[in-house]
Amino acid sequence: MVGTKEWLFDFDDSFRASIKLGNDSKMQVMGKGNLKLFIGGITQIITDFHYLPRLSNNLQRIGQLQQKNLTIVFQKDMCKVFHEERGLIMSTQMSTNRMYIMSAPVIIPNCLKVSSESETQL
């Protein structure tokens, strides 16, 4: 789940749902899309990320990663995510509030346009 719509591509703004968070509050999902992250030198695409406009911290569900055939191992205050062909793609230490923080740059989708008055310059 992300709170920044501009990070998502192949965005479906017709998707609606209600999400219950860990503190028992509910938030409205206002669409879904795919997210590109740069993890361990590799661009990873995570599909079906929900967009929640009022979300202040991005959240990733472990079950969603498992559905992508990733293996998640929790051991000795560490979380490691493995891909069956690429091996270890992410490792993170448990924080003081018992969360696992994944730090990865988001690859923001963009569209480029070329224009010219002369077709020979294109």
Buried (B, 14 or more C-beta within 10 A) or exposed (E): BBBEBEBBBEBEEEBEEEBEEEEEEEBEBBBBBBBBBEBBEEEBEBEBBBBBEEBEEBBBEEEBBEEEEBEBEEEEEEBBBBBEEEEEBBBBEBEEEEEBEBEBEBBEBEEEEEEEEEEEEE
